[in-house]
Amino acid sequence: MSNNIPMEKAIELCKEYREKHKVRMFSQCWGCLKYSKEEPTKMCFYDENNPIENRGCKFVNKLFDKSE
C-alpha cells in the first residue's frame, strides 16, 4: 500500500467528499475552499513540504486509504 496520493486523485477525492458531506460554513472544507478558490496547490490536501504525497487533508487521506 502506497501512502502517496496523486494530485488528480486527491482532487477527485476532495470533490467526492464535498458532494457527499456538503460544505458547512466555518468547517475545514469551507475554509479550504475560501482560501484556495479551488486552486489545488493551495488546498488542504496539498503538502508543500512533499507535493508528491499530497497527505495534508484528513478527509482526503481517509477516503484514499479506504479505497486501497
C-alpha positions as CSV (number, residue, x, y, z in Angstrom):
1,M,0.0,0.0,0.0
2,S,1.4,3.4,-1.1
3,N,0.8,6.5,1.0
4,N,1.2,8.8,-2.0
5,I,-1.9,10.4,-3.4
6,P,-1.5,11.6,-7.0
7,M,-2.8,15.1,-7.4
8,E,-5.6,14.1,-9.8
9,K,-6.8,11.5,-7.3
10,A,-6.6,14.0,-4.4
11,I,-8.7,16.5,-6.4
12,E,-11.2,13.7,-7.2
13,L,-11.5,12.6,-3.6
14,C,-11.9,16.1,-2.4
15,K,-14.8,16.7,-4.7
16,E,-16.3,13.4,-3.8
17,Y,-16.1,14.2,-0.1
18,R,-17.6,17.7,-0.6
19,E,-20.5,16.3,-2.7
20,K,-21.4,13.7,0.0
21,H,-21.0,15.9,3.1
22,K,-21.7,19.3,1.8
23,V,-19.6,22.3,2.8
24,R,-20.8,23.8,6.1
25,M,-19.9,27.4,7.0
26,F,-16.7,27.6,9.1
27,S,-15.8,23.9,8.5
28,Q,-12.4,22.8,7.4
29,C,-13.7,22.4,3.8
30,W,-15.3,25.8,3.9
31,G,-12.0,27.5,5.0
32,C,-10.0,25.5,2.5
33,L,-12.3,26.5,-0.4
34,K,-12.5,30.1,0.7
35,Y,-8.7,30.4,0.9
36,S,-7.7,28.3,-2.1
37,K,-10.5,29.3,-4.5
38,E,-10.2,25.6,-5.7
39,E,-6.5,26.1,-6.7
40,P,-5.1,22.6,-5.9
41,T,-1.7,23.8,-4.7
42,K,-3.5,26.0,-2.1
43,M,-5.9,23.3,-0.8
44,C,-5.5,21.4,2.4
45,F,-4.7,18.1,0.8
46,Y,-1.6,19.7,-0.9
47,D,1.5,19.2,1.2
48,E,4.0,21.8,0.2
49,N,6.8,20.0,2.0
50,N,6.2,16.9,0.0
51,P,4.0,17.7,-3.1
52,I,4.4,14.1,-4.4
53,E,2.4,12.7,-1.5
54,N,-0.4,15.2,-1.0
55,R,-1.2,13.9,2.5
56,G,-2.4,17.2,4.0
57,C,-6.2,16.7,4.4
58,K,-7.6,14.2,6.9
59,F,-10.7,13.7,4.8
60,V,-8.9,13.0,1.5
61,N,-6.4,10.8,3.3
62,K,-9.2,8.7,4.9
63,L,-11.0,8.2,1.6
64,F,-7.8,7.3,-0.2
65,D,-6.7,4.8,2.5
66,K,-10.2,3.2,2.4
67,S,-10.1,2.8,-1.4
68,E,-6.8,0.9,-1.4
